[in-house]
Amino acid sequence: MCHKPIITILLGILAGSPVLAQESAEELANPCTVEPIFHCAESMDDGGAIAHFGYRMSCPESDEPIDDMIVPIGDDNYFAPGPIDRGQPTMFALGEHADEFESQYLAEEVKKGSGWTVLKIGIYVDFTKTKDASLDCENLPY
């Protein structure tokens, strides 16, 4: 009894499965981008700060309606250094969204700085630059 046809079929399926998985992932890939935005920081008396963030979601022009995009907290939506979850949104809508959330930083975190990354696009928050009037929360136009 020869098992060669069965082995050949199994090898063909196994060899083809990564290609099929790759094509499926490409078909499901969202062409939209989310750009995190750091607006400003409020200094606190204890040396900490409250940072205000927003985002801009843009997509290529299309005749299809664009749904909100969900990006869970984790490898594609995180703060570093941690904690990775600082109250950032997980659902993103098309357009620019100012002052979507704020996050409180302790004094030692302010000294280190922080970064928010969504889908490989990041913004670094250097709290030493908050002395610039353009980053003062009282001077924002909204």
N, C-alpha and C positions, 0 to 999 in steps of 0.2 A: 504494500500500500504506500503510495507516494503522497507526501504532504506539500510538495513544491508549489502547486497552485495556491494553496491557502497561505503559505508563507509569503509568496509574491504579492498577493492581495493585501495582506497585513502590512508588509513593508511599504507598499504604495500608499496605503492609507496613512501610515505613520509619517512617511516622508512628505505627504501633501498637507498634513494637518497644520504645521506652522504657517504655511503659505495662506491657507484658508483663514486662520486666526488673524494673520496680519492684514489681509484684505478686509475682514470684518471690522477690525479696529480702525482702519483708515476710513471706511464708509461711515463709521459712527463718530469720527473726530469732528469736533465743533470748530468751524473756521473763525469763530469770534474770539476776541481778546479782551481781557480785563486788566486794566492798568490801575494799580493802587495809587491813591493820592494822599499825601500827608499835607494837611492844611495848616495847622498851627498847634501850639502847645501853651497851656496855661501853667505858669509856675505856681507851686504850692509852697507854703511857709516852711514845711519840713524838708525841702530840697527835692521833693518829687514833682511830678508833672501830670497833667491830663492832656493827652494828645488827641487831636481830632482828625479823623480820616474819612475819605470818600473814595470813589472809584469812577472809572470811565469804561463802559463796555461798548466796543465797536465791532461791527460785523461787515463783511463785504456786501455790496448791494445785491439784492436778490428780490425776486418776485414773491418768494415765500415769506409768510409772516415769521418774525423771530420771536421765539418763546424765551422766557426767563431761563437763565442757565444756572444749574445747581452745581456748586463746587464745595464738597464737604471739607470740614477741617481735617487736615492731614497733609500728605505729601504735596498736594496741589494748592493748598490754602493754609498758610502758617506764618507765625511770627518767629523770628530768631534773633537773639537767643530767646529761649522759652520763657514763659509758657507759650506753646504754639497757638493756643486759643485765647485771644484777648477780646472776645466779643465781636469779632469781624463777621460780616454777613456770609452766608453760604448760598444765598440766592441773589443773582445779579440780573438787573434789567438793562436794556439797551439805553445808552445815553450817559450823561455825566450826572453823578449823584454826590452833591457836596454834603459834608458833615454827616455822613451816614451813621457813624458810631464814634464813640470816644473810649479811650483806654487809659486807666490810671497806672502810672509808673512810680515805683519807689525810688528814693534818692540814689541808691546804688545802681538801679537799672538806668536812670537818667545818665549816669556817668558812662555807662557802656554803650548807650545808643540802642537802636532796635531796627529791625527790618520786617516788612510785610511782603510776602510773595504770593501771587495768585497765578497759576498756570505759567510758571517760570518767568513772570515779569514782576520785578520787585522794586520797592522804594525803601531807601535807608533813612531813618530818622536820626539826625544828629542834633541832639538837644542843645548843643553849644551854639547852634545857628539860630535858635529861637530868639536871640536878642535882636535879630533883624526885624524891623518894624513890619515887614511884609508877612512875617510868620507869627505876629502877635494876634491872638484871637479877637481882640477888640477892633482891629483894623480891617477885618474881612467884610466884603460887601453884602453878604447874605444874612 
